[in-house]
Amino acid sequence: MPAYLRLNYGPPSGNIPTLKRPEKLIARFRARPLTRLRILLALAIAVAADGAQLLLGPLGWVLIDQAIDCVAMILVSWVIGFHVVLLPTFVVELVPLVDELPTWTACTAAVIAWRKREQRAALPTVPPAPPPIDI
Protein backbone atom coordinates (compact mmCIF):
# COMPACT_ATOMS: atom_id res chain seq x y z
CA MET A 1 0.00 0.00 0.00
CA PRO A 2 1.43 3.41 -0.90
CA ALA A 3 2.50 5.61 2.01
CA TYR A 4 0.03 8.33 1.09
CA LEU A 5 -2.91 5.95 1.60
CA ARG A 6 -1.86 4.77 5.08
CA LEU A 7 -3.14 6.67 8.09
CA ASN A 8 -0.88 6.83 11.09
CA TYR A 9 -2.35 7.90 14.43
CA GLY A 10 0.99 7.90 16.22
CA PRO A 11 3.88 10.35 16.16
CA PRO A 12 5.28 11.22 12.73
CA SER A 13 7.63 8.57 11.40
CA GLY A 14 9.35 9.05 8.09
CA ASN A 15 7.23 10.45 5.33
CA ILE A 16 3.92 8.87 6.41
CA PRO A 17 1.34 11.60 7.01
CA THR A 18 -0.35 11.70 10.40
CA LEU A 19 -4.02 12.28 11.03
CA LYS A 20 -4.89 14.45 13.99
CA ARG A 21 -7.94 13.18 15.77
CA PRO A 22 -10.37 15.81 17.03
CA GLU A 23 -10.06 14.76 20.69
CA LYS A 24 -12.47 17.41 21.99
CA LEU A 25 -15.19 16.30 19.59
CA ILE A 26 -14.61 12.62 20.33
CA ALA A 27 -14.74 13.29 24.06
CA ARG A 28 -18.17 14.92 23.75
CA PHE A 29 -19.75 11.80 22.26
CA ARG A 30 -17.97 9.21 24.41
CA ALA A 31 -20.13 6.99 26.58
CA ARG A 32 -20.69 8.72 29.88
CA PRO A 33 -21.65 7.06 33.14
CA LEU A 34 -25.41 6.75 33.27
CA THR A 35 -27.21 8.65 35.99
CA ARG A 36 -30.93 9.01 36.58
CA LEU A 37 -30.83 12.52 35.19
CA ARG A 38 -29.06 11.42 31.98
CA ILE A 39 -31.47 8.52 31.51
CA LEU A 40 -34.55 10.69 32.03
CA LEU A 41 -33.19 13.44 29.79
CA ALA A 42 -32.34 11.02 26.97
CA LEU A 43 -35.77 9.37 27.17
CA ALA A 44 -37.48 12.79 27.26
CA ILE A 45 -35.59 13.85 24.12
CA ALA A 46 -36.53 10.60 22.35
CA VAL A 47 -40.20 10.79 23.36
CA ALA A 48 -40.35 14.46 22.33
CA ALA A 49 -38.84 13.65 18.92
CA ASP A 50 -41.26 10.76 18.34
CA GLY A 51 -44.19 12.83 19.59
CA ALA A 52 -43.36 15.77 17.33
CA GLN A 53 -43.10 13.49 14.31
CA LEU A 54 -46.40 11.84 15.21
CA LEU A 55 -48.09 15.23 15.48
CA LEU A 56 -46.78 16.27 12.07
CA GLY A 57 -48.60 13.35 10.51
CA PRO A 58 -47.53 10.69 8.06
CA LEU A 59 -46.53 13.15 5.35
CA GLY A 60 -44.74 15.49 7.72
CA TRP A 61 -43.45 18.81 6.61
CA VAL A 62 -40.67 19.32 4.15
CA LEU A 63 -37.36 18.84 5.99
CA ILE A 64 -38.96 19.33 9.43
CA ASP A 65 -38.98 15.56 10.13
CA GLN A 66 -35.34 15.31 9.07
CA ALA A 67 -34.40 18.28 11.26
CA ILE A 68 -36.13 16.64 14.23
CA ASP A 69 -34.15 13.45 13.56
CA CYS A 70 -30.84 15.34 13.36
CA VAL A 71 -31.52 17.20 16.58
CA ALA A 72 -32.64 14.00 18.35
CA MET A 73 -29.54 12.11 17.21
CA ILE A 74 -27.18 14.87 18.34
CA LEU A 75 -28.88 15.45 21.69
CA VAL A 76 -29.24 11.77 22.60
CA SER A 77 -25.60 11.16 21.62
CA TRP A 78 -24.54 14.13 23.71
CA VAL A 79 -26.50 13.02 26.79
CA ILE A 80 -25.72 9.28 26.92
CA GLY A 81 -22.87 9.03 24.43
CA PHE A 82 -22.82 7.84 20.84
CA HIS A 83 -23.79 4.25 20.08
CA VAL A 84 -23.80 2.51 16.68
CA VAL A 85 -27.49 1.59 17.07
CA LEU A 86 -28.39 5.26 16.71
CA LEU A 87 -27.26 5.29 13.05
CA PRO A 88 -29.80 2.76 11.68
CA THR A 89 -32.50 4.50 13.67
CA PHE A 90 -31.54 7.77 12.01
CA VAL A 91 -31.71 6.15 8.55
CA VAL A 92 -35.02 4.34 9.26
CA GLU A 93 -36.57 7.65 10.28
CA LEU A 94 -36.07 8.90 6.72
CA VAL A 95 -38.51 6.29 5.36
CA PRO A 96 -42.07 7.65 5.07
CA LEU A 97 -44.66 6.11 7.41
CA VAL A 98 -41.95 4.22 9.32
CA ASP A 99 -41.12 7.45 11.13
CA GLU A 100 -44.54 7.18 12.78
CA LEU A 101 -43.22 4.36 14.94
CA PRO A 102 -41.52 5.36 18.21
CA THR A 103 -38.08 4.37 16.94
CA TRP A 104 -36.14 7.02 18.87
CA THR A 105 -37.73 5.95 22.14
CA ALA A 106 -37.09 2.25 21.50
CA CYS A 107 -33.51 2.82 20.36
CA THR A 108 -32.70 5.08 23.31
CA ALA A 109 -34.17 2.56 25.76
CA ALA A 110 -32.09 -0.21 24.16
CA VAL A 111 -28.87 1.83 24.33
CA ILE A 112 -29.56 2.66 27.98
CA ALA A 113 -30.12 -1.02 28.79
CA TRP A 114 -26.85 -2.01 27.06
CA ARG A 115 -24.92 0.75 28.78
CA LYS A 116 -26.31 -0.26 32.18
CA ARG A 117 -25.24 -3.84 31.55
CA GLU A 118 -21.76 -2.66 30.53
CA GLN A 119 -21.47 -0.53 33.65
CA ARG A 120 -22.53 -3.39 35.91
CA ALA A 121 -19.98 -5.69 34.29
CA ALA A 122 -17.24 -3.08 34.65
CA LEU A 123 -17.79 -2.62 38.39
CA PRO A 124 -14.98 -4.22 40.36
CA THR A 125 -16.08 -7.03 42.59
CA VAL A 126 -14.92 -6.72 46.16
CA PRO A 127 -13.54 -9.97 47.51
CA PRO A 128 -15.12 -11.12 50.77
CA ALA A 129 -13.31 -10.18 53.92
CA PRO A 130 -11.15 -12.94 55.35
CA PRO A 131 -12.61 -14.67 58.39
CA PRO A 132 -11.40 -13.38 61.75
CA ILE A 133 -8.55 -15.26 63.37
CA ASP A 134 -9.48 -16.94 66.65
CA ILE A 135 -6.73 -17.12 69.21
Buried (B, 14 or more C-beta within 10 A) or exposed (E): EEEEEEEEEEEEEEEEEEEEEEEEEEEBBEBBEBEEEBBEBBBBBBBBBBBBBEEBEEEBEEEEBBEBBBBBBBBBBBBBBBBEBBEEBBEBBEEEEEBBBBBBBBBBBBBBEEBEEEEEEEEEEEEEEEEEEEE
